[in-house]
Each structure stands twice: as structure tokens, then as C-alpha cells.
Amino acid sequence: MSEGEHRKVGKRGQVTIPKELRERFGIEGGDDVLIHEEAGKLVIEQPLTREELAEGYRKRSQRIRELADELADVSTEANEQLGDAPEW
């Protein structure tokens, strides 16, 4: 873990992100950042883009389809082995 740079918090709660980090992460003036607490630490990160969020939904949707297909196969196999459920 790097030592980082010490920064003072202004009277209005503002802190300047060091230039090297802004350049490395592509953060420019006016950009949004997400600030939250994680395991007792303050974390500043870039929020997900619409494209990243859409890709996550596409992957989840694909996984759900795969699981549904797998369950359908298992259900068919169970019916073949056990027969239909009895009428109660």
C-alpha cells in the first residue's frame, strides 16, 4: 500500500485529488466521483458508466438463461427417471 499524499481539508470539506492520480484515472474537472465508506475507510472512486452497467446486466441475463436451460434439462431428466408426480 502506498503512503499517498497528505492534503488539508478546506473549511467547506473540499480536498484536491493530486494531479498524478487525476491523470492516471482520467478524472477531469466537472467529473462525478463516488465517495463512500468501506471497511472503515473513505473511498473515492469513479462511478460505473452506463456502458459498464449495461454490460453487467447483459452478463447477468445470459447467466440466468444458462441456469434456466440447465434446470429445464434436469427437470426433463427427473421426469424420465421418476415419471410424473402422483396426484394427491
Contacts in CASP RR format, 6 or more apart in sequence:
PFRMAT RR
TARGET T0000
AUTHOR 0000-0000-0000
METHOD contacts of the structure
MODEL  1
MSEGEHRKVGKRGQVTIPKELRERFGIEGGDDVLIHEEAGKLVIEQPLTR
EELAEGYRKRSQRIRELADELADVSTEANEQLGDAPEW
5 18 0 8 1.000
7 15 0 8 1.000
7 16 0 8 1.000
7 18 0 8 1.000
8 15 0 8 1.000
9 15 0 8 1.000
17 27 0 8 1.000
17 44 0 8 1.000
21 27 0 8 1.000
22 28 0 8 1.000
25 46 0 8 1.000
27 33 0 8 1.000
27 46 0 8 1.000
31 46 0 8 1.000
32 46 0 8 1.000
32 47 0 8 1.000
33 44 0 8 1.000
33 45 0 8 1.000
33 46 0 8 1.000
33 47 0 8 1.000
34 44 0 8 1.000
34 45 0 8 1.000
34 46 0 8 1.000
34 47 0 8 1.000
35 42 0 8 1.000
35 43 0 8 1.000
35 44 0 8 1.000
36 42 0 8 1.000
36 43 0 8 1.000
37 43 0 8 1.000
END
